[in-house]
């Protein structure tokens, strides 16, 4: 009898151990890129995502990264079931949602001035559009599914000489270009600049050391990457968004319950205001004297140049035409008076 009880206890213990192991195996691992690692704002938002996912029966384990390339590569090779990174890196998994981060795609200019509230409204409406069940098919590419999008903030031109604050002034200047975003090199060549190979880990040091004259960066990177060193006394952060960066959640849909991707997109859509508040705080933390305001003439030149570049880059296959077509419709719903809304450039794309 004692032997039976002993065996029963061993069996129960083994079952509990198996259950614990199975539970651990069931947890989905998500790689999270944050400039500040596990102490960053995005990682903190991801922690709340973990709690929200539990309501849908999904247990998520987070792994923080300060190297975006490694985070996305670990996801691509199956070491993680999901990844949160900038759209510049996640474009390989879904080019439609990554279109948000195309050059000037979400920028609204009124009377020669940048309308940042309206520009962020473009991003908000796009996120809402992509969160709608009607867009579900667009959010899936093979086994990859977009699980959410949040704004990281505008990428501003950061220069070491205020004379570079005009389109003409960029000619011949050294400009950092990320190897994995081929559109950057195309754009730099269009303005007559010299592309200098860089990545997320070294572009700031190249700028601070004088190896390049121009980089694009959000205000969130100003203090952590010490961009003020490269700006010095003569440089500036130009208040004209090259694009509005987003963090995108990409899931391996085979690792999650049916329908979780859609629930995830809806959740992240509710985090838009929280993320935008962080962006506004970051913009406000930049010393006022560091900003360089563009003249209406140069704002118009930049806008037109970006529009032409987007179309050219899309024709080269580097941007998703469907994504840009959706974005143009949203842009024109917010600013129908823009001359581009009378054109059919993107609308004619198949």
Buried (B, 14 or more C-beta within 10 A) or exposed (E): EEEEEEEEEEEEEEEEEEEEEEEEEEEBBBBBBBBBEBEBBBBBBBEEBBEBBEEEEBEBEBBBBBBBBBBBBBBBEEBBBBBBBBBBBBBBBBBBBBBBBBBBBBBBBEEEBBBBEBBBBBBBBBBBBBBBEEBBEBBBBEEBBBBBBBBBBBBBBBBBBBEBBBBEBBEEBBBBBBEBBBBBBBBBBBBEBBBBEBBBEEBBBBBBEEBBBBBBBBBBBBEEBBBBBBBEEEBBBBBBBBBBBBBBBBBBBEBBEEEBBBBBBBBBBEBBEEBBEBBBEBBEEBEEEBBBEBEEEBBBBBBBBBBEBBBBBBEEEBBBBBBBBBBBBBBBEBBEEBEBEEBEBBEEBE
